[in-house]
Amino acid sequence: MKMKHLIFTILIVCLFQTIGSAQFEADKLFIGGNLGYAKPLGSFSEYAKGGLTYDVVLGYKITENFSAGVEYLAAVTVAIDTSGLTGILGANIYGLSGYYAKAWYKFKEGSFQPYASLGLGVSKFEEPDISIGGTTTKGASRLGFGGNVEVGFMLKNFNLSYAFVLGGKTSKEPVFNPEVADLGIVYHKLSVGYVYNF
């Protein structure tokens, strides 16, 4: 786990070194957020269906076309086991999150701006903590290497995007559903958002 933290720290240091090497101008800063739908893929999708996703980004325009920054990405996926044998009375809830160093490239300027981006960093899988009658059962969690590739377009300050997310792996010993042990987490993300330029 220390190696994963080291990799993320190196990515962040490289990011801020790149930003620092350019002449800093406050009006090149931007902040944004997106809200959308997450759809797991692969073996993990057998236990986690679709859910809500959101992210927050903070970035800096290094050139007219190239920007770099950081992103916090989160998703909550839910699956219902009609047999009621897994999860909490058949409800399986999984939290997926990621902390990424991110770079964006805009293919053109103007009011319509198609772009592509890449984020790399640390991902986290977690089951919720459940409290029943004053007793709390802590869900399992696991950190891992993660990232995402995103394409989309900006229309003035609004954007529509699609991302393919690598979210690490599920816990080796899940508390509420042993069947999801040690699975790779991959999911689609379709979202809409807004970016504010300072």
matplotlib code that plots the C-alpha trace (Angstrom):
import matplotlib.pyplot as plt

x = [0.0, 3.0, 4.1, 0.6, 0.8, 4.3, 3.2, 0.3, 2.6, 5.1, 2.3, 1.1, 4.6, 5.2, 1.9, 2.6, 6.2, 4.8, 2.3, 5.1, 7.4, 4.9, 4.3, 1.4, -1.7, -4.8, -7.2, -5.9, -7.3, -10.6, -12.8, -15.6, -17.9, -19.8, -22.8, -23.7, -24.3, -21.7, -22.1, -19.7, -18.2, -16.6, -16.9, -17.6, -20.8, -22.3, -22.6, -22.7, -25.1, -25.5, -25.3, -24.6, -21.2, -19.8, -16.4, -14.8, -11.7, -9.3, -7.0, -4.7, -4.4, -0.8, -1.4, -4.6, -5.0, -3.3, -4.4, -3.3, -4.9, -6.4, -9.6, -11.7, -14.1, -16.7, -19.4, -22.0, -23.3, -26.2, -27.2, -30.2, -29.9, -33.5, -32.6, -31.6, -28.5, -25.9, -25.4, -27.9, -31.3, -30.2, -29.0, -25.4, -23.9, -20.4, -18.5, -15.8, -13.6, -10.4, -7.8, -6.1, -3.5, -5.2, -4.3, -6.7, -6.2, -8.6, -8.7, -10.0, -10.8, -14.1, -17.5, -17.5, -14.4, -13.9, -11.3, -9.6, -8.1, -6.1, -6.1, -3.8, -3.7, -5.2, -8.6, -10.6, -13.2, -15.4, -18.5, -20.6, -20.5, -23.8, -25.3, -28.1, -29.3, -26.3, -23.8, -21.7, -20.3, -17.5, -17.4, -14.2, -12.2, -9.1, -6.8, -5.2, -3.8, -6.5, -7.1, -9.5, -9.5, -12.2, -13.5, -16.1, -16.9, -17.3, -20.1, -19.2, -18.9, -21.1, -19.7, -20.8, -18.3, -17.7, -15.0, -13.6, -12.5, -10.0, -10.9, -8.4, -9.8, -12.4, -11.4, -9.7, -12.2, -15.5, -17.7, -21.1, -20.7, -17.8, -18.4, -17.0, -13.5, -10.5, -12.3, -11.0, -13.1, -13.8, -16.8, -18.2, -19.1, -21.4, -21.8, -22.7, -21.1, -20.0, -16.6, -16.0, -13.0, -11.5]
y = [0.0, 2.3, 1.9, 3.0, 6.1, 6.8, 6.6, 9.0, 11.4, 11.4, 12.1, 15.0, 16.4, 16.1, 17.9, 20.8, 21.0, 21.3, 24.0, 25.8, 25.9, 28.0, 31.6, 31.4, 33.4, 33.1, 33.5, 30.2, 28.3, 26.4, 24.3, 22.0, 19.2, 16.4, 14.2, 11.1, 7.3, 4.6, 1.1, -1.6, -4.1, -7.5, -9.9, -7.1, -6.2, -9.6, -8.1, -4.4, -2.9, 0.8, 3.7, 7.4, 9.0, 12.4, 14.1, 17.4, 18.8, 21.6, 22.5, 25.0, 26.0, 25.5, 26.4, 27.2, 23.5, 21.7, 21.7, 19.8, 19.3, 16.9, 15.0, 13.4, 10.8, 8.8, 6.3, 4.3, 1.1, -1.0, -4.6, -6.4, -10.1, -11.4, -14.4, -12.1, -14.2, -11.6, -8.0, -6.5, -8.3, -8.7, -5.1, -4.9, -1.3, -0.6, 2.7, 3.4, 6.5, 7.8, 10.5, 11.3, 13.6, 14.6, 16.1, 17.5, 18.3, 20.4, 19.8, 23.2, 26.6, 28.4, 27.8, 24.2, 22.4, 18.6, 17.2, 14.1, 13.5, 11.0, 10.6, 8.4, 7.8, 5.9, 4.1, 2.8, 0.2, 0.1, -1.6, 0.7, 0.4, -0.9, 0.0, -2.2, -1.8, 0.2, -2.3, -1.2, -3.7, -2.1, -2.9, -4.0, -1.5, -1.7, 0.8, 0.2, 1.8, 3.4, 5.7, 6.9, 7.9, 10.5, 12.0, 14.7, 18.2, 21.6, 23.9, 27.2, 26.2, 23.1, 19.7, 16.2, 13.3, 9.6, 7.9, 4.4, 3.9, 1.4, 1.3, -1.1, -4.3, -5.3, -6.4, -9.7, -10.5, -8.6, -8.5, -8.6, -10.5, -13.0, -13.6, -10.3, -11.0, -9.8, -8.8, -6.2, -3.0, -1.5, 0.8, 3.2, 6.7, 9.0, 12.5, 16.1, 19.0, 22.6, 24.3, 27.7, 29.6, 32.2]
z = [0.0, 0.7, -3.0, -4.2, -2.1, -3.3, -7.0, -6.4, -4.5, -7.4, -9.9, -7.9, -7.5, -11.3, -11.9, -9.7, -11.0, -14.5, -13.4, -11.4, -14.4, -16.3, -15.4, -12.9, -13.8, -11.6, -14.6, -16.0, -13.0, -13.4, -11.2, -12.3, -11.4, -13.1, -12.3, -14.1, -14.4, -13.7, -15.3, -14.1, -16.6, -16.5, -13.5, -11.1, -13.0, -11.9, -8.4, -8.9, -11.4, -12.4, -10.0, -9.4, -10.1, -9.6, -9.7, -8.9, -10.8, -10.2, -13.0, -14.7, -18.3, -19.3, -22.9, -24.9, -25.6, -22.7, -19.0, -16.0, -12.5, -10.0, -9.9, -7.1, -8.7, -6.8, -7.7, -5.7, -7.3, -6.1, -6.9, -5.5, -4.8, -4.9, -2.8, 0.0, 0.7, 0.1, 1.3, 3.7, 3.1, -0.5, -1.1, -2.1, -2.1, -3.2, -3.0, -5.6, -5.5, -7.0, -6.5, -9.8, -11.3, -14.6, -18.0, -20.6, -24.3, -26.2, -30.0, -30.9, -29.4, -29.5, -27.9, -28.9, -27.7, -28.0, -25.6, -24.3, -20.9, -18.9, -15.1, -13.0, -9.3, -6.4, -6.4, -3.5, -3.2, 0.0, 1.4, 3.7, 7.5, 8.7, 12.2, 13.6, 17.2, 18.3, 16.8, 13.8, 11.3, 9.3, 5.6, 3.9, 1.8, -0.5, -2.1, -5.5, -8.6, -10.8, -13.7, -16.3, -20.0, -20.9, -24.1, -24.3, -25.4, -23.8, -25.0, -23.4, -19.7, -19.9, -20.8, -21.7, -21.3, -21.4, -19.4, -19.1, -15.5, -14.0, -10.3, -8.8, -7.2, -4.7, -1.2, -0.7, 2.2, 1.7, 4.8, 3.2, 0.0, -0.1, -3.8, -4.8, -3.4, -5.4, -8.6, -11.0, -11.1, -14.5, -15.4, -17.9, -16.8, -18.7, -17.2, -17.6, -15.8, -15.5, -15.5, -13.9, -15.2, -12.8]

ax = plt.figure().add_subplot(projection="3d")
ax.plot(x, y, z, "-o")
ax.set_aspect("equal")
plt.show()
